[in-house]
Amino acid sequence: MTFAFDNAPVWLDLLGVFFFAVSGSLLAARKHIDIVGSLLLASLVGLGGGVIRDIILNTGPPAAFTTPAYLVPPVLATALVYFLFPYVQRYTFMLTLFDAGGLALFCMTGTIKALASGMNPVASVLLGVTTAVGGGLLRDVTANEVPELFNPKSIYAVPAFVGAAMTSALWVFGLFNVLTAAVVAAVVFAFRVLAWRRSWQAPLAVNGWQRRSSDPKPGAGFHRL
């Protein structure tokens, strides 16, 4: 049995905001940014994808600006990192875990809201992916990091595509429910973490080119086979 996005638990979306917000605060801590910058970075990554989604759907002001509850997760994430970060040794691993959690939830909520708004399944998948990767892209660009979306040594958007496609298919066939949503989230989360741990890489943009482990000079990162 399907359920409309408006009837879905609000905490699902808020949980995604929290996961992404923690990743933003962890990145701020790694770069020695002050607590105000940490809060802003947490808010940017946690709310950015949803704001992009709501603007594209043109259903009114974004939920982040009309529902005060959306402002709570970034504050909690900032406080959590502030007090616990000194005890977190593997911050890169933690950042990846929380980022994967946000990716898993947002690719679903973005797709569901698009479907509930009347968009076709293919367009809904694209909006789900945009919702999932949008906040992370804003986070990395703002923090002067190479965006994970464009990192040739990482797979970032592919797990979001898989999750959004699964969500759209389940919705179309009337099989999207709490149980199947949990399965989709688990698949996306595991895919993203495994891709990071095992350094899975997508094919390059040009067939017949390969990566080189060490570059003698800028622009020499790839060579023709």
C-alpha positions as CSV (number, residue, x, y, z in Angstrom):
1,M,0.0,0.0,0.0
2,T,1.4,3.4,-1.0
3,F,1.3,6.5,1.1
4,A,1.4,10.2,0.1
5,F,4.4,12.2,1.0
6,D,2.3,14.6,3.1
7,N,1.2,11.6,5.3
8,A,4.8,10.2,5.6
9,P,6.5,10.8,9.0
10,V,8.0,14.2,9.1
11,W,10.9,12.8,11.1
12,L,12.1,10.9,8.0
13,D,12.9,14.2,6.3
14,L,14.2,15.8,9.5
15,L,16.5,12.8,10.1
16,G,18.0,13.3,6.6
17,V,18.6,16.9,7.5
18,F,20.3,15.9,10.7
19,F,22.6,13.4,9.0
20,F,23.7,15.9,6.4
21,A,24.1,18.6,9.0
22,V,26.4,16.4,11.0
23,S,28.6,15.9,7.9
24,G,28.7,19.6,7.4
25,S,29.8,20.3,11.0
26,L,32.4,17.5,10.9
27,L,33.9,19.1,7.7
28,A,33.9,22.5,9.5
29,A,35.7,20.9,12.5
30,R,38.3,19.3,10.2
31,K,39.0,22.7,8.6
32,H,39.2,24.5,11.9
33,I,36.2,26.7,11.2
34,D,34.5,28.4,14.2
35,I,31.2,27.3,15.6
36,V,29.2,30.0,13.7
37,G,30.7,28.8,10.5
38,S,30.0,25.2,11.6
39,L,26.3,26.0,12.1
40,L,26.1,27.8,8.7
41,L,27.8,24.9,6.9
42,A,25.5,22.4,8.7
43,S,22.4,24.4,7.7
44,L,23.6,24.7,4.1
45,V,24.2,21.0,3.6
46,G,21.2,19.9,5.6
47,L,18.6,22.2,4.1
48,G,20.2,22.9,0.7
49,G,18.9,19.8,-1.1
50,G,15.3,20.3,0.2
51,V,15.3,24.0,-0.8
52,I,16.4,23.2,-4.3
53,R,13.7,20.5,-4.5
54,D,10.9,22.8,-3.3
55,I,12.0,25.6,-5.6
56,I,11.9,23.3,-8.6
57,L,8.5,21.9,-7.7
58,N,7.2,25.5,-7.3
59,T,4.7,24.5,-4.6
60,G,5.3,27.6,-2.4
61,P,8.0,28.7,0.0
62,P,10.5,25.9,0.8
63,A,9.7,23.9,3.9
64,A,12.9,25.0,5.5
65,F,11.6,28.5,5.6
66,T,8.0,27.7,6.7
67,T,8.5,24.9,9.2
68,P,10.6,25.9,12.2
69,A,11.3,22.2,13.0
70,Y,13.7,22.1,10.1
71,L,16.0,24.5,11.9
72,V,16.5,22.2,14.9
73,P,18.6,19.4,13.3
74,P,21.5,21.8,12.2
75,V,21.6,23.2,15.7
76,L,21.7,19.7,17.3
77,A,24.3,18.6,14.8
78,T,26.5,21.6,15.5
79,A,26.3,21.1,19.2
80,L,27.0,17.3,18.9
81,V,30.1,17.9,16.9
82,Y,31.3,20.7,19.2
83,F,31.2,18.5,22.3
84,L,32.1,15.1,20.7
85,F,34.5,15.9,17.9
86,P,37.7,15.9,20.1
87,Y,36.9,12.2,20.9
88,V,36.3,11.3,17.2
89,Q,39.5,10.0,15.7
90,R,38.2,8.7,12.4
91,Y,36.4,11.9,11.4
92,T,36.6,11.1,7.7
93,F,34.9,7.8,8.3
94,M,32.2,9.5,10.4
95,L,31.7,12.2,7.8
96,T,31.1,9.5,5.2
97,L,28.7,7.6,7.3
98,F,26.5,10.6,8.1
99,D,26.7,11.8,4.5
100,A,25.6,8.3,3.3
101,G,22.7,8.4,5.7
102,G,21.5,11.8,4.4
103,L,22.0,10.6,0.8
104,A,19.8,7.5,1.4
105,L,17.0,9.5,3.0
106,F,17.0,12.5,0.7
107,C,17.0,10.5,-2.6
108,M,13.7,8.9,-1.3
109,T,12.0,12.0,0.0
110,G,12.9,14.0,-3.0
111,T,11.5,11.3,-5.3
112,I,8.3,10.8,-3.3
113,K,7.5,14.5,-3.1
114,A,8.0,14.8,-6.9
115,L,5.7,11.9,-7.6
116,A,3.1,13.2,-5.1
117,S,3.2,16.6,-7.0
118,G,2.3,14.9,-10.3
119,M,5.8,14.6,-11.9
120,N,6.4,11.6,-14.1
121,P,8.6,8.7,-12.7
122,V,11.7,9.6,-14.7
123,A,11.6,13.3,-13.8
124,S,10.9,12.3,-10.2
125,V,14.1,10.2,-10.1
126,L,16.1,13.1,-11.4
127,L,14.7,15.4,-8.8
128,G,15.3,12.8,-6.1
129,V,19.0,12.6,-7.1
130,T,19.2,16.4,-7.2
131,T,17.8,16.6,-3.7
132,A,20.2,14.0,-2.5
133,V,23.4,15.5,-3.9
134,G,22.5,19.2,-3.9
135,G,23.3,19.8,-0.2
136,G,26.6,18.0,-0.4
137,L,27.6,19.9,-3.5
138,L,26.9,23.2,-1.7
139,R,28.8,22.1,1.4
140,D,32.0,21.1,-0.5
141,V,32.0,24.2,-2.7
142,T,31.5,26.5,0.3
143,A,34.2,24.8,2.3
144,N,36.6,24.9,-0.7
145,E,36.7,21.2,-1.1
146,V,36.6,19.1,-4.3
147,P,32.9,18.1,-4.5
148,E,32.3,14.4,-3.9
149,L,30.0,14.6,-6.9
150,F,33.0,15.3,-9.2
151,N,35.6,13.2,-7.4
152,P,36.9,10.7,-9.9
153,K,38.0,8.4,-7.0
154,S,34.5,8.2,-5.5
155,I,31.0,7.1,-6.5
156,Y,28.5,9.6,-5.1
157,A,25.5,10.1,-7.4
158,V,25.2,6.5,-8.5
159,P,23.8,5.3,-5.1
160,A,21.4,8.2,-5.2
161,F,20.2,7.2,-8.7
162,V,19.7,3.6,-7.5
163,G,17.7,4.7,-4.5
164,A,15.6,7.2,-6.4
165,A,14.9,4.6,-9.2
166,M,13.9,1.9,-6.6
167,T,11.6,4.4,-4.9
168,S,10.0,5.5,-8.1
169,A,9.4,1.9,-9.3
170,L,8.0,0.8,-5.9
171,W,5.7,3.8,-5.9
172,V,4.4,3.1,-9.5
173,F,3.7,-0.5,-8.6
174,G,2.0,0.4,-5.3
175,L,4.6,-1.3,-3.2
176,F,6.2,1.7,-1.5
177,N,5.6,1.5,2.3
178,V,7.6,1.8,5.5
179,L,9.2,-1.6,5.1
180,T,10.3,-1.1,1.5
181,A,11.5,2.4,2.3
182,A,13.8,1.0,4.9
183,V,15.1,-1.5,2.4
184,V,15.8,1.2,-0.1
185,A,17.6,3.4,2.5
186,A,19.7,0.4,3.6
187,V,20.7,-0.4,0.0
188,V,21.7,3.2,-0.8
189,F,23.6,3.6,2.5
190,A,25.5,0.3,2.1
191,F,26.3,1.1,-1.6
192,R,27.7,4.5,-0.7
193,V,29.8,3.2,2.2
194,L,31.1,0.2,0.3
195,A,32.0,2.4,-2.7
196,W,34.0,4.6,-0.4
197,R,35.7,1.8,1.5
198,R,36.6,-0.1,-1.6
199,S,37.4,2.9,-3.7
200,W,35.0,2.0,-6.4
201,Q,35.2,4.2,-9.5
202,A,32.9,5.0,-12.3
203,P,34.2,4.9,-15.9
204,L,35.9,8.1,-17.1
205,A,34.1,10.5,-19.4
206,V,36.3,9.4,-22.4
207,N,36.7,5.8,-23.4
208,G,40.3,4.6,-23.8
209,W,41.7,6.9,-21.1
210,Q,42.9,5.7,-17.7
211,R,43.9,7.2,-14.3
212,R,47.5,7.5,-13.3
213,S,48.4,7.1,-9.6
214,S,50.9,9.9,-9.6
215,D,50.9,13.0,-11.8
216,P,54.3,14.7,-12.7
217,K,52.6,18.0,-13.5
218,P,49.1,19.6,-13.4
219,G,46.9,18.4,-16.2
220,A,48.8,15.1,-16.6
221,G,46.4,13.1,-14.5
222,F,45.3,10.9,-17.4
223,H,47.0,9.3,-20.4
224,R,45.8,7.6,-23.5
225,L,46.1,3.9,-23.7
